[in-house]
Amino acid sequence: MQPTTAIDRPTTDPAVPFRSIQFEWPDDTRSEWHPSKPEFAAACNALSLGMPYGEPYVIASVRAVLDDIDNDTAPELAEQARAYIAQERGHYRHHRRFNDLVTAEHPALKRIERWLAISYRWLRRRRSREFNVAFAAGFEAVAFAAARWIDSNRREFFAGAETLPSTLFLWHLAEEVEHKNVAFDVWQHVDGKRLRYVGAMATAFVLLTWFILLGTITQLWKTRRIFNPLTWIRLVSWGIRFTFDALPTMAMTALPGHHPSDLADPSWMPMWLQSYDSETGTIPAWDAPIDIGSC
């Protein structure tokens, strides 16, 4: 199978590593893990709800074309795709455990989980294989744009937050940066139609935004913070800032000839990942000093 649009770049990156991060969640883990910015914690929790549904769909979409990639004598790309799948599988498994703790505190979120399951199951069953792979590439474009935005604002958002949930979200986003090319290269190899990619990326963005909004409002309603004007000032401000920062990055990925490698990675996240200790399965707290010389 030949790509619709050829590219002059190599379709492989350095090996995408698998990090066996160990998260030990205490039973008393709170959904309000950010005392000074509970709205931000609620939005992150709502994002986390979708990971055990969106990421298995993305994984299945890429896995469905692995044989084609191998048969097209692109073994390096197939190897990258398998490494990408391993990273994504690790992400949603950790989010599932965290979500169990959050939904135990907010049972109304379980209804949103059911809606998430229905939405992604419908996409997987009713959309074409080409659309599914384009969705995977678009999903990663949204994640990369979010990672760049969070990286540049991490001290504003995470200062004062509990370490364990902060590490989960930042580690996940950092690895999204690390494998930003893979799903795009797979899509380009098996399809490459930009219009389909734009539609799939828009679908991914709308799904993520809608369910984050639902999950956030559900949590804030229970805690009565939904009636606090500061809550809405913060949420609207963050939404506007994200729109003006991340949407241009996403739009660039739809331009003819674009490749994710054209976009500069965040400055801090890749450095932080290099501090991972494979023997203990741990990574330093996000705000700990990083020994650049040892990275």
C-alpha positions in Angstrom: 0.0 0.0 0.0 1.5 3.3 -1.1 0.9 6.6 0.8 -1.2 9.2 -0.9 1.3 11.9 -0.2 5.0 11.2 -0.3 7.3 12.8 2.2 11.0 13.4 2.0 11.7 12.7 5.7 12.5 9.4 7.3 9.5 7.7 8.8 11.2 6.6 11.9 12.5 8.1 15.1 15.0 6.9 17.6 13.4 4.0 19.5 10.4 4.9 21.5 11.2 3.6 25.0 8.8 1.9 27.4 9.1 3.2 31.0 7.6 1.0 33.6 6.5 3.8 35.9 5.3 2.7 39.3 2.3 4.6 40.7 1.1 3.5 44.1 -2.1 5.3 44.7 -3.2 5.5 48.3 -6.8 4.6 49.0 -7.4 8.1 50.4 -6.2 9.8 47.2 -8.5 12.9 46.7 -10.0 14.2 43.5 -9.2 17.7 44.7 -5.4 17.2 44.5 -4.8 20.8 43.8 -5.9 22.9 46.8 -5.3 26.3 45.2 -6.6 25.4 41.8 -9.4 22.9 42.2 -10.8 23.8 38.8 -7.6 22.7 37.2 -7.6 19.4 39.1 -11.3 18.8 38.0 -10.4 19.4 34.3 -7.4 17.0 34.5 -9.6 14.4 36.2 -12.2 14.8 33.4 -9.4 14.4 30.8 -8.2 11.3 32.6 -11.7 9.7 32.4 -11.4 9.4 28.6 -8.0 7.8 28.5 -9.2 4.2 29.1 -11.6 4.6 26.2 -9.8 6.9 23.7 -6.4 5.3 23.9 -7.5 1.7 23.4 -9.4 2.9 20.2 -6.2 4.6 19.0 -4.2 1.5 19.8 -6.6 -0.7 17.9 -6.6 1.6 15.0 -2.8 1.5 14.6 -2.6 -2.3 15.4 -5.1 -3.0 12.6 -2.6 -1.8 9.9 0.6 -3.3 11.3 0.5 -6.3 8.9 0.2 -3.9 6.0 3.2 -1.9 7.1 5.2 -5.1 7.5 4.1 -6.4 4.1 5.1 -3.0 2.6 8.7 -3.7 3.8 8.6 -0.9 6.3 9.8 -2.9 9.4 11.3 0.1 11.1 8.0 2.0 11.1 6.2 -1.2 12.3 8.7 -1.5 15.1 8.0 2.2 16.1 4.3 1.6 15.9 4.6 -1.4 18.3 6.7 0.7 20.7 4.1 3.5 20.5 1.3 1.0 21.3 3.3 -0.2 24.4 3.6 3.4 25.7 -0.1 4.2 25.1 -1.1 0.9 26.8 0.9 1.9 29.9 -0.8 5.3 30.0 -4.4 4.2 30.0 -3.8 1.5 32.6 -2.5 4.0 35.1 -5.3 6.4 34.3 -7.8 3.6 34.9 -6.6 3.1 38.5 -6.6 6.8 39.1 -10.1 7.1 37.6 -11.4 4.4 40.0 -10.4 6.6 42.9 -12.0 9.7 41.4 -15.3 8.1 40.4 -15.6 6.5 43.9 -15.7 10.1 45.2 -17.9 11.4 42.3 -20.2 8.5 41.3 -22.0 10.7 38.7 -18.8 10.5 36.6 -19.5 6.9 35.9 -22.4 7.9 33.6 -19.8 10.0 31.6 -17.6 7.0 31.4 -20.5 5.0 29.9 -21.0 7.8 27.3 -17.3 7.7 26.5 -17.3 4.0 26.0 -20.3 4.2 23.6 -18.7 7.1 21.6 -15.4 5.4 21.0 -17.0 2.0 20.4 -19.2 3.6 17.7 -16.2 5.2 16.0 -14.3 1.9 16.1 -17.2 0.0 14.6 -18.7 2.5 12.2 -15.8 4.4 10.7 -13.4 3.2 8.1 -9.9 1.8 8.8 -8.5 4.9 7.1 -10.5 7.2 9.3 -9.5 5.4 12.5 -5.8 5.7 11.6 -6.3 9.4 10.8 -8.0 9.8 14.1 -5.0 8.3 15.9 -2.7 10.8 14.1 -5.1 13.7 14.9 -5.5 12.6 18.5 -1.7 12.8 18.9 -1.6 16.2 17.3 -4.1 17.5 19.9 -2.0 15.8 22.7 1.2 17.4 21.4 -0.4 20.9 21.2 -1.6 20.4 24.8 1.8 19.2 25.9 3.6 22.3 24.5 1.0 24.6 26.3 1.3 22.8 29.6 5.1 22.6 29.4 5.4 26.4 29.1 2.9 27.0 31.9 3.7 24.1 34.2 4.7 26.2 37.2 1.5 28.2 37.0 -0.7 25.1 36.8 1.0 22.6 39.1 2.6 24.7 41.8 1.1 23.6 45.1 -0.5 20.5 43.6 0.0 17.0 45.1 3.0 15.3 43.5 1.6 11.9 42.4 -1.3 13.1 40.2 0.9 15.9 38.8 3.5 13.3 37.8 0.9 11.1 36.1 -0.4 13.9 33.9 3.0 15.4 33.1 4.6 12.0 32.4 1.8 11.1 30.1 2.1 14.4 28.1 5.9 14.1 28.0 5.6 10.7 26.3 3.1 12.1 23.9 5.8 14.5 22.8 8.3 11.6 22.5 6.1 9.6 20.1 4.5 12.6 18.3 5.7 11.3 14.8 4.6 7.7 15.0 0.8 7.7 14.5 1.2 10.5 11.8 3.8 8.3 9.9 1.5 5.3 10.1 -1.4 7.4 8.8 0.7 8.8 6.0 1.9 5.3 5.0 -1.5 3.7 4.8 -3.6 6.7 3.7 -2.3 10.2 3.7 -5.4 12.1 2.7 -5.3 15.5 4.4 -9.0 16.2 4.3 -9.7 12.9 6.2 -7.0 13.8 8.7 -8.5 17.3 9.3 -12.0 15.8 9.9 -10.6 13.1 12.2 -8.5 15.6 14.2 -11.5 17.9 14.6 -13.5 14.9 15.8 -10.8 14.0 18.3 -10.6 17.6 19.6 -14.4 18.0 19.9 -14.7 14.7 21.8 -11.9 15.6 24.2 -13.3 19.1 24.8 -16.9 18.0 25.2 -16.2 15.3 27.7 -13.6 17.4 29.7 -16.3 20.1 30.0 -18.9 17.5 31.1 -16.6 15.9 33.6 -15.4 19.2 35.0 -18.9 20.6 35.5 -20.0 17.4 37.2 -17.2 17.6 39.8 -17.6 21.4 40.4 -21.4 20.9 40.8 -20.9 18.4 43.6 -18.4 20.6 45.4 -20.6 23.7 44.8 -17.7 25.6 43.3 -19.7 25.9 40.1 -21.4 29.0 41.7 -18.0 30.7 42.4 -17.3 33.5 40.0 -13.5 32.8 40.3 -14.2 29.3 39.0 -15.6 30.6 35.8 -13.0 33.4 35.4 -10.3 30.7 35.6 -11.9 28.2 33.3 -12.8 30.8 30.6 -9.3 32.3 30.9 -7.6 29.0 30.5 -9.9 28.1 27.6 -9.1 31.2 25.7 -5.3 30.9 26.3 -5.4 27.3 25.2 -7.3 28.2 22.1 -4.9 30.9 21.0 -1.8 28.8 21.9 -2.7 25.2 20.9 -5.1 25.6 17.9 -2.5 27.2 15.7 -0.2 24.3 16.4 -3.0 21.9 15.5 -3.9 23.8 12.3 -0.3 23.6 11.2 -0.4 19.8 11.2 -3.1 20.0 8.5 -1.0 22.0 6.0 0.3 20.2 2.9 3.8 18.9 3.4 3.7 19.2 7.1 5.3 16.6 9.4 5.3 16.6 13.2 9.0 16.8 13.2 8.7 20.3 11.8 7.4 21.5 15.2 9.8 22.2 18.1 9.5 20.0 21.2 8.8 21.6 24.6 12.0 22.4 26.3 11.5 20.8 29.7 9.6 17.6 29.2 12.2 15.6 27.2 14.8 16.6 29.7 12.6 15.4 32.6 12.0 12.0 31.0 15.7 11.4 30.9 15.7 11.4 34.7 13.6 8.2 34.8 15.2 5.5 36.9 14.5 2.1 35.3 15.6 0.2 38.4 13.0 1.8 40.7 10.4 2.7 38.1 10.3 6.3 39.3 10.9 9.7 37.9 11.7 12.8 40.0 9.0 15.1 41.1 8.2 17.6 38.4 9.5 20.5 40.4 12.7 18.8 41.6 16.1 20.1 40.2 17.2 18.1 37.2 20.8 17.2 36.9 21.3 18.1 33.2 24.8 16.7 33.2 23.5 13.2 33.9 20.7 13.3 31.3 
